[in-house]
């Protein structure tokens, strides 16, 4: 499954691979649960994907600093702290699969 992160501190981010995705969620969010299931399917189909997860409740200051507007959110990151894109709408598995596979190519 996804590797959990306890924080999004500079020290933690610096240890992540150059290309990674961080799934930001909250445990009681129904939309987050649907997004997680879709991302799990994509993860199984993309073996080289470095996908991490963090509970938004534990990183509120970082989310405010990074201007994360809502959950679920997928942060596509290239080199530590250089966010390429933030995806909020996760509509279907095929579209998500194309985007994730293109990102990790």
Backbone atoms as SQL, in Angstrom:
CREATE TABLE atoms (id INTEGER PRIMARY KEY, chain TEXT, resi INTEGER, resn TEXT, atom TEXT, x REAL, y REAL, z REAL);
INSERT INTO atoms VALUES
  (1, 'A', 1, 'UNK', 'N', 0.831, -1.187, 0.000),
  (2, 'A', 1, 'UNK', 'CA', 0.000, 0.000, 0.000),
  (3, 'A', 1, 'UNK', 'C', 0.872, 1.246, 0.000),
  (4, 'A', 2, 'UNK', 'N', 0.256, 2.374, 0.195),
  (5, 'A', 2, 'UNK', 'CA', 0.989, 3.640, 0.192),
  (6, 'A', 2, 'UNK', 'C', 1.804, 3.743, 1.481),
  (7, 'A', 3, 'UNK', 'N', 2.917, 4.397, 1.391),
  (8, 'A', 3, 'UNK', 'CA', 3.761, 4.595, 2.555),
  (9, 'A', 3, 'UNK', 'C', 3.224, 5.797, 3.344),
  (10, 'A', 4, 'UNK', 'N', 2.878, 5.593, 4.613),
  (11, 'A', 4, 'UNK', 'CA', 2.358, 6.722, 5.395),
  (12, 'A', 4, 'UNK', 'C', 3.474, 7.665, 5.836),
  (13, 'A', 5, 'UNK', 'N', 3.138, 8.935, 5.849),
  (14, 'A', 5, 'UNK', 'CA', 4.044, 9.964, 6.354),
  (15, 'A', 5, 'UNK', 'C', 3.403, 10.576, 7.587),
  (16, 'A', 6, 'UNK', 'N', 4.196, 10.785, 8.625),
  (17, 'A', 6, 'UNK', 'CA', 3.653, 11.392, 9.840),
  (18, 'A', 6, 'UNK', 'C', 3.694, 12.905, 9.787),
  (19, 'A', 7, 'UNK', 'N', 4.521, 13.436, 8.895),
  (20, 'A', 7, 'UNK', 'CA', 4.593, 14.886, 8.749),
  (21, 'A', 7, 'UNK', 'C', 5.038, 15.213, 7.334),
  (22, 'A', 8, 'UNK', 'N', 5.001, 16.487, 7.015),
  (23, 'A', 8, 'UNK', 'CA', 5.511, 16.976, 5.738),
  (24, 'A', 8, 'UNK', 'C', 6.636, 17.971, 5.999),
  (25, 'A', 9, 'UNK', 'N', 7.419, 17.685, 7.018),
  (26, 'A', 9, 'UNK', 'CA', 8.543, 18.556, 7.356),
  (27, 'A', 9, 'UNK', 'C', 9.589, 18.490, 6.249),
  (28, 'A', 10, 'UNK', 'N', 10.447, 19.482, 6.215),
  (29, 'A', 10, 'UNK', 'CA', 11.521, 19.505, 5.218),
  (30, 'A', 10, 'UNK', 'C', 12.366, 18.242, 5.300),
  (31, 'A', 11, 'UNK', 'N', 12.628, 17.762, 6.501),
  (32, 'A', 11, 'UNK', 'CA', 13.440, 16.560, 6.687),
  (33, 'A', 11, 'UNK', 'C', 12.767, 15.345, 6.043),
  (34, 'A', 12, 'UNK', 'N', 11.476, 15.202, 6.227),
  (35, 'A', 12, 'UNK', 'CA', 10.738, 14.072, 5.645),
  (36, 'A', 12, 'UNK', 'C', 10.690, 14.204, 4.126),
  (37, 'A', 13, 'UNK', 'N', 10.354, 15.371, 3.629),
  (38, 'A', 13, 'UNK', 'CA', 10.253, 15.594, 2.183),
  (39, 'A', 13, 'UNK', 'C', 11.597, 15.355, 1.502),
  (40, 'A', 14, 'UNK', 'N', 12.669, 15.771, 2.133),
  (41, 'A', 14, 'UNK', 'CA', 14.006, 15.595, 1.537),
  (42, 'A', 14, 'UNK', 'C', 14.379, 14.125, 1.374),
  (43, 'A', 15, 'UNK', 'N', 13.771, 13.247, 2.142),
  (44, 'A', 15, 'UNK', 'CA', 14.085, 11.822, 2.069),
  (45, 'A', 15, 'UNK', 'C', 13.258, 11.073, 1.016),
  (46, 'A', 16, 'UNK', 'N', 12.275, 11.730, 0.428),
  (47, 'A', 16, 'UNK', 'CA', 11.437, 11.080, -0.576),
  (48, 'A', 16, 'UNK', 'C', 12.163, 11.013, -1.917),
  (49, 'A', 17, 'UNK', 'N', 11.760, 10.082, -2.783),
  (50, 'A', 17, 'UNK', 'CA', 12.354, 10.019, -4.121),
  (51, 'A', 17, 'UNK', 'C', 12.108, 11.321, -4.888),
  (52, 'A', 18, 'UNK', 'N', 12.906, 11.542, -5.922),
  (53, 'A', 18, 'UNK', 'CA', 12.776, 12.780, -6.696),
  (54, 'A', 18, 'UNK', 'C', 11.389, 12.960, -7.289),
  (55, 'A', 19, 'UNK', 'N', 10.782, 11.885, -7.755),
  (56, 'A', 19, 'UNK', 'CA', 9.414, 11.939, -8.284),
  (57, 'A', 19, 'UNK', 'C', 8.523, 11.132, -7.363),
  (58, 'A', 20, 'UNK', 'N', 7.497, 11.769, -6.836),
  (59, 'A', 20, 'UNK', 'CA', 6.579, 11.072, -5.943),
  (60, 'A', 20, 'UNK', 'C', 5.226, 11.754, -5.944),
  (61, 'A', 21, 'UNK', 'N', 4.257, 11.031, -5.439),
  (62, 'A', 21, 'UNK', 'CA', 2.909, 11.559, -5.271),
  (63, 'A', 21, 'UNK', 'C', 2.569, 11.434, -3.794),
  (64, 'A', 22, 'UNK', 'N', 2.002, 12.494, -3.249),
  (65, 'A', 22, 'UNK', 'CA', 1.536, 12.465, -1.867),
  (66, 'A', 22, 'UNK', 'C', 0.014, 12.597, -1.881),
  (67, 'A', 23, 'UNK', 'N', -0.641, 11.591, -1.323),
  (68, 'A', 23, 'UNK', 'CA', -2.098, 11.571, -1.212),
  (69, 'A', 23, 'UNK', 'C', -2.468, 12.170, 0.146),
  (70, 'A', 24, 'UNK', 'N', -3.157, 13.294, 0.110),
  (71, 'A', 24, 'UNK', 'CA', -3.571, 13.974, 1.341),
  (72, 'A', 24, 'UNK', 'C', -5.061, 13.698, 1.554),
  (73, 'A', 25, 'UNK', 'N', -5.398, 13.235, 2.738),
  (74, 'A', 25, 'UNK', 'CA', -6.767, 12.814, 3.023),
  (75, 'A', 25, 'UNK', 'C', -7.084, 13.051, 4.488),
  (76, 'A', 26, 'UNK', 'N', -8.334, 12.813, 4.835),
  (77, 'A', 26, 'UNK', 'CA', -8.749, 12.734, 6.237),
  (78, 'A', 26, 'UNK', 'C', -9.531, 11.436, 6.405),
  (79, 'A', 27, 'UNK', 'N', -9.495, 10.837, 7.581),
  (80, 'A', 27, 'UNK', 'CA', -10.108, 9.518, 7.782),
  (81, 'A', 27, 'UNK', 'C', -11.625, 9.486, 7.624),
  (82, 'A', 28, 'UNK', 'N', -12.313, 10.559, 7.920),
  (83, 'A', 28, 'UNK', 'CA', -13.778, 10.545, 7.884),
  (84, 'A', 28, 'UNK', 'C', -14.355, 11.087, 6.580),
  (85, 'A', 29, 'UNK', 'N', -13.520, 11.434, 5.634),
  (86, 'A', 29, 'UNK', 'CA', -13.948, 12.016, 4.361),
  (87, 'A', 29, 'UNK', 'C', -14.381, 10.912, 3.397),
  (88, 'A', 30, 'UNK', 'N', -15.652, 10.904, 3.018),
  (89, 'A', 30, 'UNK', 'CA', -16.166, 9.896, 2.102),
  (90, 'A', 30, 'UNK', 'C', -15.532, 9.986, 0.722),
  (91, 'A', 31, 'UNK', 'N', -15.343, 11.195, 0.223),
  (92, 'A', 31, 'UNK', 'CA', -14.705, 11.382, -1.082),
  (93, 'A', 31, 'UNK', 'C', -13.260, 10.893, -1.047),
  (94, 'A', 32, 'UNK', 'N', -12.607, 11.068, 0.093),
  (95, 'A', 32, 'UNK', 'CA', -11.231, 10.580, 0.244),
  (96, 'A', 32, 'UNK', 'C', -11.191, 9.059, 0.146),
  (97, 'A', 33, 'UNK', 'N', -12.194, 8.391, 0.701),
  (98, 'A', 33, 'UNK', 'CA', -12.237, 6.927, 0.650),
  (99, 'A', 33, 'UNK', 'C', -12.412, 6.432, -0.782),
  (100, 'A', 34, 'UNK', 'N', -13.234, 7.114, -1.551),
  (101, 'A', 34, 'UNK', 'CA', -13.423, 6.751, -2.959),
  (102, 'A', 34, 'UNK', 'C', -12.126, 7.012, -3.732),
  (103, 'A', 35, 'UNK', 'N', -11.508, 8.160, -3.486),
  (104, 'A', 35, 'UNK', 'CA', -10.248, 8.489, -4.161),
  (105, 'A', 35, 'UNK', 'C', -9.160, 7.478, -3.793),
  (106, 'A', 36, 'UNK', 'N', -9.112, 7.073, -2.543),
  (107, 'A', 36, 'UNK', 'CA', -8.125, 6.078, -2.101),
  (108, 'A', 36, 'UNK', 'C', -8.304, 4.769, -2.870),
  (109, 'A', 37, 'UNK', 'N', -9.537, 4.333, -3.014),
  (110, 'A', 37, 'UNK', 'CA', -9.790, 3.072, -3.727),
  (111, 'A', 37, 'UNK', 'C', -9.328, 3.174, -5.182),
  (112, 'A', 38, 'UNK', 'N', -9.641, 4.293, -5.822),
  (113, 'A', 38, 'UNK', 'CA', -9.185, 4.483, -7.202),
  (114, 'A', 38, 'UNK', 'C', -7.659, 4.512, -7.270),
  (115, 'A', 39, 'UNK', 'N', -7.032, 5.176, -6.325),
  (116, 'A', 39, 'UNK', 'CA', -5.576, 5.263, -6.304),
  (117, 'A', 39, 'UNK', 'C', -4.952, 3.895, -6.009),
  (118, 'A', 40, 'UNK', 'N', -5.597, 3.088, -5.193),
  (119, 'A', 40, 'UNK', 'CA', -5.104, 1.727, -4.928),
  (120, 'A', 40, 'UNK', 'C', -5.076, 0.901, -6.213),
  (121, 'A', 41, 'UNK', 'N', -6.109, 1.031, -7.021),
  (122, 'A', 41, 'UNK', 'CA', -6.155, 0.315, -8.299),
  (123, 'A', 41, 'UNK', 'C', -5.026, 0.789, -9.207),
  (124, 'A', 42, 'UNK', 'N', -4.849, 2.085, -9.295),
  (125, 'A', 42, 'UNK', 'CA', -3.778, 2.657, -10.122),
  (126, 'A', 42, 'UNK', 'C', -2.415, 2.213, -9.611),
  (127, 'A', 43, 'UNK', 'N', -2.254, 2.179, -8.306),
  (128, 'A', 43, 'UNK', 'CA', -0.984, 1.767, -7.697),
  (129, 'A', 43, 'UNK', 'C', -0.627, 0.335, -8.081),
  (130, 'A', 44, 'UNK', 'N', -1.610, -0.538, -8.087),
  (131, 'A', 44, 'UNK', 'CA', -1.386, -1.931, -8.482),
  (132, 'A', 44, 'UNK', 'C', -0.960, -2.044, -9.940),
  (133, 'A', 45, 'UNK', 'N', -1.388, -1.115, -10.763),
  (134, 'A', 45, 'UNK', 'CA', -1.086, -1.147, -12.197),
  (135, 'A', 45, 'UNK', 'C', 0.165, -0.343, -12.553),
  (136, 'A', 46, 'UNK', 'N', 0.745, 0.324, -11.583),
  (137, 'A', 46, 'UNK', 'CA', 1.929, 1.163, -11.818),
  (138, 'A', 46, 'UNK', 'C', 2.981, 0.799, -10.767),
  (139, 'A', 47, 'UNK', 'N', 3.724, -0.288, -10.997),
  (140, 'A', 47, 'UNK', 'CA', 4.644, -0.787, -9.966),
  (141, 'A', 47, 'UNK', 'C', 5.800, 0.158, -9.616),
  (142, 'A', 48, 'UNK', 'N', 6.147, 1.070, -10.501),
  (143, 'A', 48, 'UNK', 'CA', 7.258, 1.984, -10.223),
  (144, 'A', 48, 'UNK', 'C', 6.804, 3.267, -9.521),
  (145, 'A', 49, 'UNK', 'N', 5.539, 3.360, -9.162),
  (146, 'A', 49, 'UNK', 'CA', 5.011, 4.586, -8.553),
  (147, 'A', 49, 'UNK', 'C', 5.432, 4.716, -7.085),
  (148, 'A', 50, 'UNK', 'N', 5.938, 5.870, -6.749),
  (149, 'A', 50, 'UNK', 'CA', 6.273, 6.190, -5.353),
  (150, 'A', 50, 'UNK', 'C', 5.123, 7.032, -4.813),
  (151, 'A', 51, 'UNK', 'N', 4.210, 6.379, -4.095),
  (152, 'A', 51, 'UNK', 'CA', 3.025, 7.063, -3.585),
  (153, 'A', 51, 'UNK', 'C', 3.036, 7.013, -2.065),
  (154, 'A', 52, 'UNK', 'N', 2.851, 8.179, -1.480),
  (155, 'A', 52, 'UNK', 'CA', 2.840, 8.329, -0.027),
  (156, 'A', 52, 'UNK', 'C', 1.489, 8.892, 0.379),
  (157, 'A', 53, 'UNK', 'N', 1.174, 8.789, 1.654),
  (158, 'A', 53, 'UNK', 'CA', -0.081, 9.347, 2.147),
  (159, 'A', 53, 'UNK', 'C', 0.148, 10.068, 3.467),
  (160, 'A', 54, 'UNK', 'N', -0.681, 11.075, 3.687),
  (161, 'A', 54, 'UNK', 'CA', -0.609, 11.800, 4.953),
  (162, 'A', 54, 'UNK', 'C', -2.020, 12.227, 5.345),
  (163, 'A', 55, 'UNK', 'N', -2.295, 12.122, 6.629),
  (164, 'A', 55, 'UNK', 'CA', -3.559, 12.566, 7.189),
  (165, 'A', 55, 'UNK', 'C', -3.490, 14.086, 7.333),
  (166, 'A', 56, 'UNK', 'N', -4.386, 14.780, 6.668),
  (167, 'A', 56, 'UNK', 'CA', -4.392, 16.245, 6.683),
  (168, 'A', 56, 'UNK', 'C', -4.545, 16.814, 8.092),
  (169, 'A', 57, 'UNK', 'N', -5.175, 16.057, 8.987),
  (170, 'A', 57, 'UNK', 'CA', -5.365, 16.539, 10.360),
  (171, 'A', 57, 'UNK', 'C', -4.047, 16.708, 11.112),
  (172, 'A', 58, 'UNK', 'N', -3.008, 16.013, 10.669),
  (173, 'A', 58, 'UNK', 'CA', -1.717, 16.073, 11.362),
  (174, 'A', 58, 'UNK', 'C', -0.760, 17.098, 10.776),
  (175, 'A', 59, 'UNK', 'N', -1.132, 17.719, 9.652),
  (176, 'A', 59, 'UNK', 'CA', -0.211, 18.658, 8.985),
  (177, 'A', 59, 'UNK', 'C', -0.901, 19.965, 8.582),
  (178, 'A', 60, 'UNK', 'N', -1.725, 20.548, 9.451),
  (179, 'A', 60, 'UNK', 'CA', -2.498, 21.732, 9.038),
  (180, 'A', 60, 'UNK', 'C', -1.625, 22.931, 8.657),
  (181, 'A', 61, 'UNK', 'N', -0.529, 23.134, 9.360),
  (182, 'A', 61, 'UNK', 'CA', 0.330, 24.283, 9.044),
  (183, 'A', 61, 'UNK', 'C', 0.963, 24.149, 7.663),
  (184, 'A', 62, 'UNK', 'N', 1.407, 22.936, 7.337),
  (185, 'A', 62, 'UNK', 'CA', 2.005, 22.704, 6.025),
  (186, 'A', 62, 'UNK', 'C', 0.973, 22.876, 4.925),
  (187, 'A', 63, 'UNK', 'N', -0.226, 22.383, 5.143),
  (188, 'A', 63, 'UNK', 'CA', -1.271, 22.517, 4.131),
  (189, 'A', 63, 'UNK', 'C', -1.606, 23.977, 3.876),
  (190, 'A', 64, 'UNK', 'N', -1.608, 24.765, 4.930),
  (191, 'A', 64, 'UNK', 'CA', -1.857, 26.203, 4.768),
  (192, 'A', 64, 'UNK', 'C', -0.689, 26.852, 4.024),
  (193, 'A', 65, 'UNK', 'N', 0.521, 26.506, 4.383),
  (194, 'A', 65, 'UNK', 'CA', 1.705, 27.058, 3.731),
  (195, 'A', 65, 'UNK', 'C', 1.733, 26.695, 2.246),
  (196, 'A', 66, 'UNK', 'N', 1.362, 25.455, 1.929),
  (197, 'A', 66, 'UNK', 'CA', 1.379, 24.996, 0.533),
  (198, 'A', 66, 'UNK', 'C', 0.095, 25.358, -0.214),
  (199, 'A', 67, 'UNK', 'N', -0.841, 25.987, 0.484),
  (200, 'A', 67, 'UNK', 'CA', -2.114, 26.425, -0.082),
  (201, 'A', 67, 'UNK', 'C', -2.960, 25.274, -0.633),
  (202, 'A', 68, 'UNK', 'N', -3.003, 24.193, 0.107),
  (203, 'A', 68, 'UNK', 'CA', -3.853, 23.063, -0.250),
  (204, 'A', 68, 'UNK', 'C', -5.278, 23.443, 0.138),
  (205, 'A', 69, 'UNK', 'N', -6.177, 23.419, -0.840),
  (206, 'A', 69, 'UNK', 'CA', -7.514, 23.965, -0.640),
  (207, 'A', 69, 'UNK', 'C', -8.521, 22.974, -0.071),
  (208, 'A', 70, 'UNK', 'N', -8.346, 21.689, -0.372),
  (209, 'A', 70, 'UNK', 'CA', -9.320, 20.703, 0.096),
  (210, 'A', 70, 'UNK', 'C', -8.720, 19.308, 0.003),
  (211, 'A', 71, 'UNK', 'N', -9.432, 18.358, 0.588),
  (212, 'A', 71, 'UNK', 'CA', -9.053, 16.956, 0.480),
  (213, 'A', 71, 'UNK', 'C', -10.205, 16.228, -0.199),
  (214, 'A', 72, 'UNK', 'N', -9.920, 15.173, -0.911),
  (215, 'A', 72, 'UNK', 'CA', -8.607, 14.595, -1.158),
  (216, 'A', 72, 'UNK', 'C', -7.798, 15.458, -2.123),
  (217, 'A', 73, 'UNK', 'N', -6.489, 15.339, -1.987),
  (218, 'A', 73, 'UNK', 'CA', -5.580, 16.043, -2.886),
  (219, 'A', 73, 'UNK', 'C', -4.409, 15.127, -3.209),
  (220, 'A', 74, 'UNK', 'N', -4.005, 15.154, -4.450),
  (221, 'A', 74, 'UNK', 'CA', -2.804, 14.442, -4.880),
  (222, 'A', 74, 'UNK', 'C', -1.765, 15.488, -5.257),
  (223, 'A', 75, 'UNK', 'N', -0.631, 15.438, -4.583),
  (224, 'A', 75, 'UNK', 'CA', 0.467, 16.340, -4.908),
  (225, 'A', 75, 'UNK', 'C', 1.465, 15.579, -5.757),
  (226, 'A', 76, 'UNK', 'N', 1.641, 16.022, -6.976),
  (227, 'A', 76, 'UNK', 'CA', 2.629, 15.436, -7.875),
  (228, 'A', 76, 'UNK', 'C', 3.905, 16.239, -7.687),
  (229, 'A', 77, 'UNK', 'N', 4.932, 15.615, -7.118),
  (230, 'A', 77, 'UNK', 'CA', 6.139, 16.338, -6.760),
  (231, 'A', 77, 'UNK', 'C', 7.338, 15.826, -7.552),
  (232, 'A', 78, 'UNK', 'N', 8.127, 16.771, -8.025),
  (233, 'A', 78, 'UNK', 'CA', 9.356, 16.456, -8.730),
  (234, 'A', 78, 'UNK', 'C', 10.478, 17.176, -8.009),
  (235, 'A', 79, 'UNK', 'N', 11.366, 16.427, -7.431),
  (236, 'A', 79, 'UNK', 'CA', 12.425, 16.908, -6.551),
  (237, 'A', 79, 'UNK', 'C', 11.757, 17.482, -5.304),
  (238, 'A', 80, 'UNK', 'N', 12.322, 17.283, -4.180),
  (239, 'A', 80, 'UNK', 'CA', 11.670, 17.689, -2.930),
  (240, 'A', 80, 'UNK', 'C', 11.204, 19.146, -2.915),
  (241, 'A', 81, 'UNK', 'N', 9.953, 19.287, -2.516),
  (242, 'A', 81, 'UNK', 'CA', 9.275, 20.575, -2.313),
  (243, 'A', 81, 'UNK', 'C', 8.982, 21.341, -3.594),
  (244, 'A', 82, 'UNK', 'N', 9.229, 20.777, -4.759),
  (245, 'A', 82, 'UNK', 'CA', 8.868, 21.425, -6.011),
  (246, 'A', 82, 'UNK', 'C', 7.599, 20.763, -6.537),
  (247, 'A', 83, 'UNK', 'N', 6.469, 21.203, -6.082),
  (248, 'A', 83, 'UNK', 'CA', 5.212, 20.596, -6.499),
  (249, 'A', 83, 'UNK', 'C', 4.948, 20.949, -7.952),
  (250, 'A', 84, 'UNK', 'N', 4.765, 19.917, -8.757),
  (251, 'A', 84, 'UNK', 'CA', 4.427, 20.147, -10.159),
  (252, 'A', 84, 'UNK', 'C', 2.962, 20.512, -10.267),
  (253, 'A', 85, 'UNK', 'N', 2.121, 19.766, -9.581),
  (254, 'A', 85, 'UNK', 'CA', 0.691, 19.962, -9.741),
  (255, 'A', 85, 'UNK', 'C', -0.041, 19.417, -8.522),
  (256, 'A', 86, 'UNK', 'N', -1.190, 19.999, -8.252),
  (257, 'A', 86, 'UNK', 'CA', -2.076, 19.488, -7.210),
  (258, 'A', 86, 'UNK', 'C', -3.378, 19.106, -7.895),
  (259, 'A', 87, 'UNK', 'N', -3.793, 17.880, -7.692),
  (260, 'A', 87, 'UNK', 'CA', -5.037, 17.390, -8.279),
  (261, 'A', 87, 'UNK', 'C', -6.062, 17.211, -7.175),
  (262, 'A', 88, 'UNK', 'N', -7.196, 17.892, -7.326),
  (263, 'A', 88, 'UNK', 'CA', -8.268, 17.768, -6.347),
  (264, 'A', 88, 'UNK', 'C', -9.380, 16.852, -6.850),
  (265, 'A', 89, 'UNK', 'N', -9.708, 16.957, -8.129),
  (266, 'A', 89, 'UNK', 'CA', -10.785, 16.153, -8.698),
  (267, 'A', 89, 'UNK', 'C', -10.214, 14.837, -9.214),
  (268, 'A', 90, 'UNK', 'N', -10.684, 13.744, -8.648),
  (269, 'A', 90, 'UNK', 'CA', -10.271, 12.408, -9.064),
  (270, 'A', 90, 'UNK', 'C', -11.543, 11.731, -9.552),
  (271, 'A', 91, 'UNK', 'N', -11.764, 11.813, -10.857),
  (272, 'A', 91, 'UNK', 'CA', -13.064, 11.437, -11.395),
  (273, 'A', 91, 'UNK', 'C', -13.210, 9.971, -11.758),
  (274, 'A', 92, 'UNK', 'N', -12.151, 9.362, -12.311),
  (275, 'A', 92, 'UNK', 'CA', -12.277, 7.965, -12.708),
  (276, 'A', 92, 'UNK', 'C', -10.904, 7.314, -12.790),
  (277, 'A', 93, 'UNK', 'N', -10.889, 5.989, -12.723),
  (278, 'A', 93, 'UNK', 'CA', -9.640, 5.227, -12.708),
  (279, 'A', 93, 'UNK', 'C', -8.840, 5.384, -14.004),
  (280, 'A', 94, 'UNK', 'N', -9.467, 5.265, -15.192),
  (281, 'A', 94, 'UNK', 'CA', -8.664, 5.380, -16.418),
  (282, 'A', 94, 'UNK', 'C', -7.927, 6.720, -16.542),
  (283, 'A', 95, 'UNK', 'N', -8.593, 7.815, -16.209),
  (284, 'A', 95, 'UNK', 'CA', -7.946, 9.124, -16.285),
  (285, 'A', 95, 'UNK', 'C', -6.826, 9.241, -15.258),
  (286, 'A', 96, 'UNK', 'N', -7.069, 8.749, -14.058),
  (287, 'A', 96, 'UNK', 'CA', -6.040, 8.786, -13.020),
  (288, 'A', 96, 'UNK', 'C', -4.861, 7.908, -13.412),
  (289, 'A', 97, 'UNK', 'N', -5.124, 6.750, -13.964),
  (290, 'A', 97, 'UNK', 'CA', -4.059, 5.848, -14.404),
  (291, 'A', 97, 'UNK', 'C', -3.185, 6.516, -15.465),
  (292, 'A', 98, 'UNK', 'N', -3.802, 7.142, -16.449),
  (293, 'A', 98, 'UNK', 'CA', -3.029, 7.831, -17.495),
  (294, 'A', 98, 'UNK', 'C', -2.143, 8.923, -16.891),
  (295, 'A', 99, 'UNK', 'N', -2.704, 9.675, -15.984),
  (296, 'A', 99, 'UNK', 'CA', -1.945, 10.783, -15.389),
  (297, 'A', 99, 'UNK', 'C', -0.768, 10.276, -14.545),
  (298, 'A', 100, 'UNK', 'N', -1.010, 9.271, -13.728),
  (299, 'A', 100, 'UNK', 'CA', 0.056, 8.726, -12.867),
  (300, 'A', 100, 'UNK', 'C', 1.134, 8.062, -13.709),
  (301, 'A', 101, 'UNK', 'N', 0.733, 7.268, -14.683),
  (302, 'A', 101, 'UNK', 'CA', 1.736, 6.602, -15.523),
  (303, 'A', 101, 'UNK', 'C', 2.555, 7.610, -16.318),
  (304, 'A', 102, 'UNK', 'N', 1.930, 8.655, -16.813),
  (305, 'A', 102, 'UNK', 'CA', 2.668, 9.694, -17.540),
  (306, 'A', 102, 'UNK', 'C', 3.645, 10.409, -16.610),
  (307, 'A', 103, 'UNK', 'N', 3.233, 10.627, -15.380),
  (308, 'A', 103, 'UNK', 'CA', 4.087, 11.317, -14.413),
  (309, 'A', 103, 'UNK', 'C', 5.336, 10.506, -14.091),
  (310, 'A', 104, 'UNK', 'N', 5.198, 9.189, -13.983),
  (311, 'A', 104, 'UNK', 'CA', 6.331, 8.346, -13.611),
  (312, 'A', 104, 'UNK', 'C', 7.118, 7.810, -14.800),
  (313, 'A', 105, 'UNK', 'N', 6.771, 8.211, -16.011),
  (314, 'A', 105, 'UNK', 'CA', 7.548, 7.777, -17.184),
  (315, 'A', 105, 'UNK', 'C', 8.890, 8.421, -17.207);
